[in-house]
């Protein structure tokens, strides 16, 4: 029962974090920026930052699966 309560709290916290990010970022999406010479550095930097972020998230998920989930379901002791 305790694990279910903990999981629902984590899910609720993740949902609230996502909603907060969307609400805070909405005004930035509503503004239009004219693509002149001073903003062109975004064009080459944005894909690098995006791929780096996606790689970081995938590494964190993989590390969690490797260090926590696999030992838990294989019967090894996991420090909590």
N, C-alpha and C positions, 0 to 999 in steps of 0.2 A: 504494500500500500504506500509506503514511504517513497519508493522509487517512482511510482506513478505521480505522486504529488510533486516530486522534484522535477520530473520530466515536464509536467504541465507548467511549472514555474519557469523553466528554461525556455520552453516554447513561447510562453507569454512574453518573456523578456526579449527574445529574438524578434517576435512580431512587433512589439513596441519600438524596438530599435530601428527596424526597417521602415515602419510608418513615420517615425521621426525624421529619418534621413530623407524620405520622399517629400515630406511636408517642408522641410528646410530647403531642399534643393529645387522646389517648384518655382520660386521667384526667379532663380537663375535661368531656368528654361524658358521663362516668359519673355526675357529680354532678348533683343536681336543685336548682334554685333556685326558691324560692317567689316568684311574681310579685307582690311587694308594691310599694308606692309608690316605694321607693328604687331599684328596678331598672327603672322604666318609661322612663327615658331611652334605653335600648337600642332600644326599639321604633321610634323615629323616626330614630335615628342609624345603625342597622345597614344599612338599604337604601342610604343615602347612601354609607357606607363601601364596601359591596359594589360598587355601581355605579362608584365612583371607582376601585377596584382593577381591575375588569374593563376599564374604559376605559384605564387605564395599561398593562395587559398588551397590549391590542389596539394601542395606539400604539407600544409597543416592538416588537411583531411587524411592524407596518406599516413602521416605520422601518428595521428590519433588512432586510426584503424590498426596500425602496426603495434603501437605501444599499449593500447588499452583494450580494444575490442578482440583482437586475435588471442592474446593471453587469457582474457576473460572466458571466452567460449572454448578454448582448448583445455581449460581446467587448471591453468597456472595461477599462482597467487599474484594479485594485483594490489599494490598499495593505494589506498584511497585517501 
